[in-house]
């Protein structure tokens, strides 16, 4: 069950990171985009906690938060550079 929860967390955070990276190019202010991105991170974490169960902060950081932040920034830069607008 533990591996299934880890996979679900990483997949959910990766999809949210790509979606937020794409949405970030439409926000005019970079600071506002960062605020939205961090807010989405906590929303996804809360939803995941409600569906999988409380696993703790260290588990969430290693199985979701780092993946989300990496994918979000990478996709934001990618979409910004190709200007999919």
C-alpha positions as CSV (number, residue, x, y, z in Angstrom):
1,X,0.0,0.0,0.0
2,X,2.9,2.3,0.7
3,X,4.3,2.2,-2.8
4,X,0.8,2.8,-4.3
5,X,0.4,5.9,-2.1
6,X,3.8,7.2,-3.2
7,X,3.0,6.7,-6.9
8,X,-0.4,8.4,-6.5
9,X,1.2,11.4,-4.7
10,X,4.0,11.9,-7.3
11,X,1.6,11.5,-10.2
12,X,-1.0,13.9,-8.7
13,X,1.7,16.5,-7.9
14,X,3.3,16.2,-11.3
15,X,0.0,16.8,-13.1
16,X,-0.7,19.8,-10.9
17,X,2.8,21.1,-11.5
18,X,2.4,20.9,-15.3
19,X,-1.1,22.5,-15.1
20,X,0.2,25.3,-12.9
21,X,3.3,25.9,-15.1
22,X,1.0,26.4,-18.1
23,X,-1.4,28.6,-16.1
24,X,1.5,30.7,-14.8
25,X,2.3,32.1,-18.2
26,X,-1.2,33.8,-18.3
27,X,-0.7,35.5,-14.9
28,X,0.8,39.0,-15.6
29,X,2.7,39.3,-12.4
30,X,5.4,36.7,-11.5
31,X,5.0,37.2,-7.8
32,X,1.3,36.5,-8.1
33,X,2.0,33.4,-10.2
34,X,4.3,32.2,-7.4
35,X,1.6,32.8,-4.8
36,X,-0.9,30.9,-6.9
37,X,1.6,28.0,-7.4
38,X,2.3,27.7,-3.7
39,X,-1.5,27.9,-2.9
40,X,-2.1,25.1,-5.4
41,X,0.7,23.1,-3.8
42,X,-1.0,23.2,-0.4
43,X,-4.5,22.5,-1.9
44,X,-3.1,19.4,-3.7
45,X,-1.4,18.3,-0.5
46,X,-4.6,18.7,1.5
47,X,-6.6,16.7,-1.0
48,X,-4.0,14.0,-1.1
49,X,-3.9,13.9,2.7
50,X,-7.7,13.5,2.7
51,X,-7.7,10.7,0.2
52,X,-4.6,8.7,1.2
53,X,-4.4,9.5,4.8
54,X,-2.1,11.6,7.0
55,X,1.5,10.5,6.3
56,X,3.5,13.4,7.8
57,X,5.4,16.3,6.6
58,X,8.6,14.5,5.7
59,X,6.7,12.0,3.6
60,X,4.9,14.8,1.7
61,X,8.1,16.7,1.1
62,X,9.8,13.7,-0.4
63,X,6.8,12.3,-2.3
64,X,5.1,15.3,-3.7
65,X,6.4,18.8,-2.8
66,X,9.8,18.5,-4.4
67,X,8.3,16.9,-7.6
68,X,5.7,19.6,-7.8
69,X,8.2,22.4,-7.4
70,X,10.6,21.0,-10.0
71,X,7.9,20.2,-12.6
72,X,6.2,23.5,-12.0
73,X,9.3,25.7,-12.5
74,X,10.5,23.6,-15.5
75,X,7.1,23.6,-17.2
76,X,6.7,27.4,-16.5
77,X,10.0,28.1,-18.2
78,X,9.2,25.7,-21.1
79,X,5.8,27.2,-21.8
80,X,7.1,30.8,-21.3
81,X,9.9,30.2,-23.9
82,X,7.7,28.6,-26.5
83,X,5.0,31.2,-25.8
84,X,1.9,29.0,-26.0
85,X,-0.5,31.9,-25.7
